[in-house]
Amino acid sequence: QVQLVESGGGLVQAGGSLRLSCAASGEIFTINVMGWYRQPPGKQRELVSTITTDDSTNYADSVKGRFTISRDNAKNTVYLQMNGLKTEDTAVYYCNADRRPIFGRKTYWGQGTQVTVSS
């Protein structure tokens, strides 16, 4: 099993910055992709960004150039640096981890952290 704990959400004005953290624990060696998803009010959960164990990254078009995903393997932590925040970035942000197929496919989720961007 893998446990994910997010932190770093909060209230920020448009144009501001926040950094989200996701600390992973448990069977970390089974994970090959980690990432961030978000769920805006009244909408479905959507992909924000992912990072693989070899540091290959992927971003949703809506956040490209503004958000940066990174990882610190020594701390088993993935970060999401969010700059140039817009009101439409308001959402609950969830950390996600996918288990390598060799261990049996499974997706883990954190509890979520609220990000609110005011105009």
Secondary structure, DSSP 8 states (H G I E B T S, - for coil): -EEEEEE--EEEETT--EEEEEEEEESGGGEEEEEEEEE-TTS--EEEEEEETT--EEE-TTTTTTEEEEEETTTTEEEEEE-S--GGG-EEEEEEEEE-GGG---EEE---EEEEEE-
